[in-house]
Amino acid sequence: MKNINENASQGYRQVRRRRTLIAWGFSLPFVLVFSVFMLIPLITSISMSFTDITGSDLRTPFNVNFVGLQQYVALFSDPQFVHSLTVTAIFVVVGLPLTMALALMFAVALNKGSQHLNSLFRALLYAPVVASIVAISVVWRYILQKNGLLNELLGVFGVQVDWLHSTSTALPSLIVMTTWRNMGTLMIIFLAGLQTIPEELEEAAAIDGASRWRTFRSIVLPLLKPTLLLGAVLLSVAYLQFFEESFVMTQGGPLNSTMSVAYYIYQKFGYGQYGIASAASWVLFIIIALISVLQFKILKTDE
């Protein structure tokens, strides 16, 4: 009996070992791609942030000096970086709630409208998401330039604004364009969330005399919390890393008024200051992680 149990146990271990090897064989392509394009660059990046490596050190990468937290101290001593943090904060604080509010408004409207019209409006509102961000930025740059389409229309009323070359209008212009482009994604997400809410709950509230606003505030919004959380996290991660809009439309100007943290990192890498650029990248990563955790705390549900 003992020999039988031992043979069975040995056979089980062999089968398990064989299955493990097969599983690793199927996983190997992903592991290799992830290691080469993600894991190794991540380790390299965080290592570089603790050194004084520059573009001139690429041929002799092992001759760089370990400087500890010096790059991070220098980063927060740089007024340009602090300014880029402020610009990014304004972009997120204004753009995030504006995009979510508009997306939710359209989602609620489409949830109650005609099916044929809904399909048309969904396609129209989602079209900017499908289009290339670079192409959209080029088109909006043409619309917002001094002799562009918007000023041609406003010229009828005697209004002329240099939208992209004024420190007071450049960042708001980018926020409007980015909101227009991204609200389609959230609209689809919110619409899917709204369609999971049972209609019986809203009908019961209407029978009890609750107004539409009271029903929306007391029933729809609480049930929509998980969907709102998903939209907030996805959008905040994207907005904290906004780069293409600033790069294509304003080049971070005028007077750095649209310089985001991502654009600052791009510039530092371009100047060959790899150590401080890597440090800025990890600061941005930590900010994104902290904001995501905060959003989970605020919008968490009991489920």
LOTORLUM-458783 format. One record per residue (C-alpha): x, y, z; residue number from 1; residue in one letter; chain. Coordinates in nm, 4 decimals, decimal comma, padded with zeros to 6 digits. Example, Ala and Ser with C-alpha at 12.3 -4.5 7.8 and 13.67 -1.06 7.14 Angstrom:
<nuses>
NUSE         X         Y         Z    n  res  chain
NUSE   01,2300  -00,4500   00,7800    1    A      A
NUSE   01,3670  -00,1060   00,7140    2    S      A
</nuses>
This chain:
<nuses>
NUSE         X         Y         Z    n  res  chain
NUSE   00,0000   00,0000   00,0000    1    M      A
NUSE   00,2846   00,2351   00,0887    2    K      A
NUSE   00,4560   00,1653  -00,2453    3    N      A
NUSE   00,1326   00,2367  -00,4304    4    I      A
NUSE   00,0941   00,5751  -00,2537    5    N      A
NUSE   00,4558   00,6633  -00,3220    6    E      A
NUSE   00,4206   00,5742  -00,6907    7    N      A
NUSE   00,1003   00,7775  -00,7153    8    A      A
NUSE   00,2652   01,0745  -00,5454    9    S      A
NUSE   00,5673   01,0491  -00,7734   10    Q      A
NUSE   00,3441   01,0246  -01,0799   11    G      A
NUSE   00,1506   01,3341  -00,9660   12    Y      A
NUSE   00,4732   01,5303  -00,9211   13    R      A
NUSE   00,5903   01,4310  -01,2688   14    Q      A
NUSE   00,2597   01,5363  -01,4247   15    V      A
NUSE   00,2677   01,8631  -01,2334   16    R      A
NUSE   00,6274   01,9283  -01,3402   17    R      A
NUSE   00,5393   01,8528  -01,7015   18    R      A
NUSE   00,2397   02,0898  -01,6890   19    R      A
NUSE   00,4549   02,3597  -01,5317   20    T      A
NUSE   00,7146   02,3284  -01,8089   21    L      A
NUSE   00,4430   02,3428  -02,0751   22    I      A
NUSE   00,2888   02,6500  -01,9103   23    A      A
NUSE   00,6264   02,8263  -01,8986   24    W      A
NUSE   00,6845   02,7282  -02,2619   25    G      A
NUSE   00,3630   02,9040  -02,3653   26    F      A
NUSE   00,4447   03,2027  -02,1412   27    S      A
NUSE   00,8042   03,2359  -02,2589   28    L      A
NUSE   00,7335   03,4671  -02,5586   29    P      A
NUSE   00,5459   03,7124  -02,3363   30    F      A
NUSE   00,8087   03,6921  -02,0611   31    V      A
NUSE   01,0866   03,7665  -02,3113   32    L      A
NUSE   00,8995   04,0594  -02,4702   33    V      A
NUSE   00,8007   04,1984  -02,1297   34    F      A
NUSE   01,1561   04,1671  -01,9975   35    S      A
NUSE   01,3213   04,3283  -02,3014   36    V      A
NUSE   01,0740   04,6113  -02,3554   37    F      A
NUSE   00,9388   04,6735  -02,0036   38    M      A
NUSE   01,1272   04,5203  -01,7128   39    L      A
NUSE   01,4842   04,5951  -01,8249   40    I      A
NUSE   01,4010   04,9566  -01,9278   41    P      A
NUSE   01,2242   05,0102  -01,5926   42    L      A
NUSE   01,5229   04,8841  -01,3945   43    I      A
NUSE   01,7586   05,0851  -01,6140   44    T      A
NUSE   01,5490   05,3995  -01,5739   45    S      A
NUSE   01,5351   05,3869  -01,1942   46    I      A
NUSE   01,9086   05,3109  -01,1849   47    S      A
NUSE   01,9832   05,6091  -01,4090   48    M      A
NUSE   01,7857   05,8413  -01,1793   49    S      A
NUSE   02,0483   05,7837  -00,9080   50    F      A
NUSE   02,3439   05,8637  -01,1353   51    T      A
NUSE   02,4814   06,1651  -01,3224   52    D      A
NUSE   02,4586   05,9959  -01,6638   53    I      A
NUSE   02,4349   06,2249  -01,9673   54    T      A
NUSE   02,4355   06,1798  -02,3422   55    G      A
NUSE   02,8151   06,1860  -02,3508   56    S      A
NUSE   02,8282   05,8787  -02,1234   57    D      A
NUSE   02,6432   05,6435  -02,3586   58    L      A
NUSE   02,9648   05,4865  -02,4863   59    R      A
NUSE   03,0958   05,4368  -02,1321   60    T      A
NUSE   02,7804   05,3740  -01,9231   61    P      A
NUSE   02,9727   05,2098  -01,6378   62    F      A
NUSE   03,1885   05,5173  -01,5790   63    N      A
NUSE   02,8996   05,7279  -01,4462   64    V      A
NUSE   02,8888   05,8306  -01,0820   65    N      A
NUSE   02,6295   05,7284  -00,8241   66    F      A
NUSE   02,4809   06,0508  -00,6811   67    V      A
NUSE   02,1999   05,9143  -00,4622   68    G      A
NUSE   01,9030   06,1505  -00,4373   69    L      A
NUSE   02,0929   06,4432  -00,5840   70    Q      A
NUSE   01,8982   06,4312  -00,9121   71    Q      A
NUSE   01,5666   06,4432  -00,7243   72    Y      A
NUSE   01,6850   06,7378  -00,5139   73    V      A
NUSE   01,7998   06,9178  -00,8279   74    A      A
NUSE   01,4666   06,8386  -00,9908   75    L      A
NUSE   01,2590   07,0131  -00,7258   76    F      A
NUSE   01,5079   07,2997  -00,7203   77    S      A
NUSE   01,4442   07,3580  -01,0907   78    D      A
NUSE   01,1771   07,6303  -01,1353   79    P      A
NUSE   01,0945   07,4910  -01,4797   80    Q      A
NUSE   01,0034   07,1511  -01,3355   81    F      A
NUSE   00,7961   07,3050  -01,0571   82    V      A
NUSE   00,6188   07,5135  -01,3207   83    H      A
NUSE   00,5509   07,2020  -01,5307   84    S      A
NUSE   00,3958   07,0373  -01,2236   85    L      A
NUSE   00,1681   07,3396  -01,1840   86    T      A
NUSE   00,0665   07,3318  -01,5509   87    V      A
NUSE  -00,0072   06,9592  -01,5328   88    T      A
NUSE  -00,2074   07,0068  -01,2107   89    A      A
NUSE  -00,4207   07,2793  -01,3712   90    I      A
NUSE  -00,4728   07,0622  -01,6785   91    F      A
NUSE  -00,5943   06,7692  -01,4654   92    V      A
NUSE  -00,7977   06,9676  -01,2098   93    V      A
NUSE  -00,9863   07,1542  -01,4829   94    V      A
NUSE  -00,9904   06,8978  -01,7621   95    G      A
NUSE  -01,0809   06,5854  -01,5626   96    L      A
NUSE  -01,4113   06,7025  -01,4064   97    P      A
NUSE  -01,5055   06,8910  -01,7247   98    L      A
NUSE  -01,4571   06,5822  -01,9420   99    T      A
NUSE  -01,6356   06,3540  -01,6962  100    M      A
NUSE  -01,9303   06,5927  -01,6573  101    A      A
NUSE  -01,9803   06,6318  -02,0335  102    L      A
NUSE  -01,9377   06,2587  -02,0929  103    A      A
NUSE  -02,1920   06,1754  -01,8215  104    L      A
NUSE  -02,4364   06,4333  -01,9588  105    M      A
NUSE  -02,4202   06,2857  -02,3088  106    F      A
NUSE  -02,4388   05,9308  -02,1725  107    A      A
NUSE  -02,7567   06,0082  -01,9763  108    V      A
NUSE  -02,9110   06,1762  -02,2820  109    A      A
NUSE  -02,8240   05,8858  -02,5122  110    L      A
NUSE  -02,9457   05,6298  -02,2585  111    N      A
NUSE  -03,2998   05,7662  -02,2857  112    K      A
NUSE  -03,3073   05,8670  -02,6528  113    G      A
NUSE  -03,4094   05,7003  -02,9763  114    S      A
NUSE  -03,2021   05,3958  -03,0733  115    Q      A
NUSE  -03,1344   05,5179  -03,4294  116    H      A
NUSE  -03,0312   05,8656  -03,3158  117    L      A
NUSE  -02,8237   05,7131  -03,0361  118    N      A
NUSE  -02,6149   05,5146  -03,2851  119    S      A
NUSE  -02,5523   05,8269  -03,4928  120    L      A
NUSE  -02,4525   06,0443  -03,1962  121    F      A
NUSE  -02,2334   05,7710  -03,0485  122    R      A
NUSE  -02,0441   05,7476  -03,3757  123    A      A
NUSE  -02,0066   06,1266  -03,3995  124    L      A
NUSE  -01,8909   06,1688  -03,0401  125    L      A
NUSE  -01,6571   05,8695  -03,0515  126    Y      A
NUSE  -01,4979   05,9607  -03,3865  127    A      A
NUSE  -01,2305   06,1918  -03,2318  128    P      A
NUSE  -01,1100   05,9038  -03,0134  129    V      A
NUSE  -01,0422   05,6860  -03,3176  130    V      A
NUSE  -00,8596   05,9599  -03,5081  131    A      A
NUSE  -00,4866   06,0180  -03,4575  132    S      A
NUSE  -00,4085   06,2660  -03,1799  133    I      A
NUSE  -00,1392   06,4231  -03,3982  134    V      A
NUSE  -00,3852   06,4759  -03,6840  135    A      A
NUSE  -00,6431   06,6220  -03,4457  136    I      A
NUSE  -00,3834   06,8549  -03,2936  137    S      A
NUSE  -00,2798   06,9792  -03,6381  138    V      A
NUSE  -00,6414   07,0499  -03,7310  139    V      A
NUSE  -00,7073   07,2314  -03,4031  140    W      A
NUSE  -00,3864   07,4312  -03,4452  141    R      A
NUSE  -00,5212   07,5536  -03,7782  142    Y      A
NUSE  -00,8587   07,6361  -03,6220  143    I      A
NUSE  -00,7047   07,8272  -03,3287  144    L      A
NUSE  -00,4221   08,0131  -03,5013  145    Q      A
NUSE  -00,4432   08,3906  -03,5365  146    K      A
NUSE  -00,5869   08,3810  -03,8892  147    N      A
NUSE  -00,7631   08,0476  -03,8342  148    G      A
NUSE  -01,1216   07,9384  -03,8686  149    L      A
NUSE  -01,2346   08,0350  -03,5172  150    L      A
NUSE  -01,1056   08,3904  -03,5463  151    N      A
NUSE  -01,2666   08,4188  -03,8905  152    E      A
NUSE  -01,6011   08,3380  -03,7288  153    L      A
NUSE  -01,5423   08,5615  -03,4264  154    L      A
NUSE  -01,4276   08,8430  -03,6556  155    G      A
NUSE  -01,7940   08,8973  -03,7468  156    V      A
NUSE  -01,8398   09,0210  -03,3890  157    F      A
NUSE  -01,5130   09,2154  -03,3880  158    G      A
NUSE  -01,3325   08,9584  -03,1680  159    V      A
NUSE  -00,9761   08,8481  -03,2458  160    Q      A
NUSE  -00,7805   08,6283  -03,0046  161    V      A
NUSE  -00,4350   08,4785  -03,0544  162    D      A
NUSE  -00,5386   08,1551  -02,8857  163    W      A
NUSE  -00,2142   07,9563  -02,8989  164    L      A
NUSE   00,0328   08,2424  -02,8564  165    H      A
NUSE  -00,1121   08,4032  -02,5442  166    S      A
NUSE  -00,0190   08,2812  -02,1968  167    T      A
NUSE  -00,3771   08,3325  -02,0802  168    S      A
NUSE  -00,5494   08,1310  -02,3547  169    T      A
NUSE  -00,2987   07,8649  -02,4685  170    A      A
NUSE  -00,3572   07,6177  -02,1827  171    L      A
NUSE  -00,7387   07,6617  -02,1783  172    P      A
NUSE  -00,7353   07,5991  -02,5546  173    S      A
NUSE  -00,5515   07,2692  -02,5041  174    L      A
NUSE  -00,7934   07,1721  -02,2258  175    I      A
NUSE  -01,0952   07,2353  -02,4517  176    V      A
NUSE  -00,9439   07,0360  -02,7371  177    M      A
NUSE  -00,8453   06,7456  -02,5100  178    T      A
NUSE  -01,1886   06,7419  -02,3453  179    T      A
NUSE  -01,3570   06,7283  -02,6852  180    W      A
NUSE  -01,1354   06,4414  -02,7943  181    R      A
NUSE  -01,1599   06,2244  -02,4796  182    N      A
NUSE  -01,5210   06,2598  -02,3709  183    M      A
NUSE  -01,6278   06,0000  -02,6308  184    G      A
NUSE  -01,4410   05,7240  -02,4490  185    T      A
NUSE  -01,5940   05,8084  -02,1125  186    L      A
NUSE  -01,9362   05,8511  -02,2708  187    M      A
NUSE  -01,9292   05,4909  -02,3945  188    I      A
NUSE  -01,8069   05,3672  -02,0533  189    I      A
NUSE  -02,0726   05,5654  -01,8638  190    F      A
NUSE  -02,3420   05,4554  -02,1084  191    L      A
NUSE  -02,2522   05,0928  -02,0432  192    A      A
NUSE  -02,2721   05,1588  -01,6686  193    G      A
NUSE  -02,6109   05,3284  -01,6984  194    L      A
NUSE  -02,7548   05,0356  -01,8906  195    Q      A
NUSE  -02,6725   04,7989  -01,6036  196    T      A
NUSE  -02,8970   04,9944  -01,3642  197    I      A
NUSE  -03,2421   04,8298  -01,3412  198    P      A
NUSE  -03,5185   05,0528  -01,4777  199    E      A
NUSE  -03,7460   04,9306  -01,1992  200    E      A
NUSE  -03,5526   05,1369  -00,9453  201    L      A
NUSE  -03,6098   05,4611  -01,1353  202    E      A
NUSE  -03,9746   05,3711  -01,1975  203    E      A
NUSE  -04,0263   05,3027  -00,8252  204    A      A
NUSE  -03,8677   05,6376  -00,7371  205    A      A
NUSE  -04,0948   05,8157  -00,9873  206    A      A
NUSE  -04,4019   05,6466  -00,8344  207    I      A
NUSE  -04,2882   05,7658  -00,4899  208    D      A
NUSE  -04,2819   06,1215  -00,6236  209    G      A
NUSE  -03,9066   06,1692  -00,6614  210    A      A
NUSE  -03,8003   06,4219  -00,9228  211    S      A
NUSE  -03,5641   06,3243  -01,2059  212    R      A
NUSE  -03,2765   06,5093  -01,0412  213    W      A
NUSE  -03,3434   06,3421  -00,7042  214    R      A
NUSE  -03,3608   06,0026  -00,8742  215    T      A
NUSE  -03,0365   06,0692  -01,0585  216    F      A
NUSE  -02,8582   06,1968  -00,7455  217    R      A
NUSE  -02,9855   05,9358  -00,4999  218    S      A
NUSE  -03,0116   05,6234  -00,7168  219    I      A
NUSE  -02,8217   05,6538  -01,0457  220    V      A
NUSE  -02,5010   05,8191  -00,9210  221    L      A
NUSE  -02,4426   05,5801  -00,6255  222    P      A
NUSE  -02,4948   05,2777  -00,8515  223    L      A
NUSE  -02,2639   05,4341  -01,1094  224    L      A
NUSE  -01,9727   05,4713  -00,8663  225    K      A
NUSE  -01,7643   05,1779  -00,9988  226    P      A
NUSE  -01,8010   05,3106  -01,3528  227    T      A
NUSE  -01,7124   05,6640  -01,2425  228    L      A
NUSE  -01,4049   05,5243  -01,0672  229    L      A
NUSE  -01,2909   05,3464  -01,3833  230    L      A
NUSE  -01,3386   05,6606  -01,5926  231    G      A
NUSE  -01,1636   05,8835  -01,3384  232    A      A
NUSE  -00,8594   05,6559  -01,3097  233    V      A
NUSE  -00,8212   05,6058  -01,6854  234    L      A
NUSE  -00,8623   05,9746  -01,7606  235    L      A
NUSE  -00,6387   06,1032  -01,4820  236    S      A
NUSE  -00,3568   05,8706  -01,5915  237    V      A
NUSE  -00,3911   05,9994  -01,9482  238    A      A
NUSE  -00,4158   06,3671  -01,8479  239    Y      A
NUSE  -00,1188   06,3500  -01,6119  240    L      A
NUSE   00,0888   06,2321  -01,9079  241    Q      A
NUSE  -00,0442   06,4776  -02,1672  242    F      A
NUSE   00,2246   06,5491  -02,4204  243    F      A
NUSE   00,1187   06,5273  -02,7871  244    E      A
NUSE  -00,1192   06,8243  -02,7667  245    E      A
NUSE   00,1480   07,0509  -02,6223  246    S      A
NUSE   00,4195   06,9171  -02,8546  247    F      A
NUSE   00,2217   06,9608  -03,1771  248    V      A
NUSE   00,0232   07,2763  -03,1013  249    M      A
NUSE   00,2421   07,4985  -02,8824  250    T      A
NUSE   00,5843   07,3370  -02,8312  251    Q      A
NUSE   00,5350   07,3991  -02,4586  252    G      A
NUSE   00,4899   07,7724  -02,5095  253    G      A
NUSE   00,4253   08,0531  -02,5000  254    P      A
NUSE   00,6686   08,1180  -02,2152  255    L      A
NUSE   00,6323   07,7549  -02,0975  256    N      A
NUSE   00,2638   07,8128  -02,0208  257    S      A
NUSE   00,1728   07,4723  -02,1678  258    T      A
NUSE   00,4828   07,2787  -02,0604  259    M      A
NUSE   00,3637   06,9578  -01,8945  260    S      A
NUSE   00,5774   06,7218  -01,6883  261    V      A
NUSE   00,5869   06,4792  -01,9822  262    A      A
NUSE   00,7085   06,7579  -02,2121  263    Y      A
NUSE   00,9731   06,8547  -01,9547  264    Y      A
NUSE   01,0954   06,4920  -01,9475  265    I      A
NUSE   01,1048   06,4871  -02,3275  266    Y      A
NUSE   01,3156   06,8031  -02,3322  267    Q      A
NUSE   01,5610   06,6727  -02,0747  268    K      A
NUSE   01,6083   06,3492  -02,2664  269    F      A
NUSE   01,6573   06,5554  -02,5811  270    G      A
NUSE   01,9251   06,7613  -02,4087  271    Y      A
NUSE   02,1032   06,4400  -02,3043  272    G      A
NUSE   02,0344   06,4897  -01,9318  273    Q      A
NUSE   01,9288   06,1288  -01,8793  274    Y      A
NUSE   01,9722   06,1205  -01,5018  275    G      A
NUSE   01,7393   06,4076  -01,4212  276    I      A
NUSE   01,4961   06,3002  -01,6955  277    A      A
NUSE   01,4719   05,9534  -01,5385  278    S      A
NUSE   01,4161   06,1093  -01,1964  279    A      A
NUSE   01,1345   06,3253  -01,3372  280    A      A
NUSE   00,9788   06,0145  -01,4956  281    S      A
NUSE   00,9684   05,8362  -01,1609  282    W      A
NUSE   00,8280   06,1411  -00,9857  283    V      A
NUSE   00,5477   06,1442  -01,2431  284    L      A
NUSE   00,4928   05,7713  -01,1895  285    F      A
NUSE   00,4632   05,8207  -00,8119  286    I      A
NUSE   00,2166   06,1077  -00,8608  287    I      A
NUSE   00,0008   05,8932  -01,0910  288    I      A
NUSE   00,0054   05,6050  -00,8411  289    A      A
NUSE  -00,0871   05,8293  -00,5464  290    L      A
NUSE  -00,3734   05,9971  -00,7345  291    I      A
NUSE  -00,5077   05,6581  -00,8444  292    S      A
NUSE  -00,5029   05,5322  -00,4851  293    V      A
NUSE  -00,6781   05,8521  -00,3715  294    L      A
NUSE  -00,9491   05,8048  -00,6326  295    Q      A
NUSE  -01,0049   05,4475  -00,5149  296    F      A
NUSE  -01,0414   05,5777  -00,1572  297    K      A
NUSE  -01,2914   05,8472  -00,2565  298    I      A
NUSE  -01,5031   05,6434  -00,4996  299    L      A
NUSE  -01,4766   05,3020  -00,3350  300    K      A
NUSE  -01,7935   05,0991  -00,2986  301    T      A
NUSE  -01,9014   04,8410  -00,0424  302    D      A
NUSE  -01,9101   04,5660  -00,3048  303    E      A
</nuses>
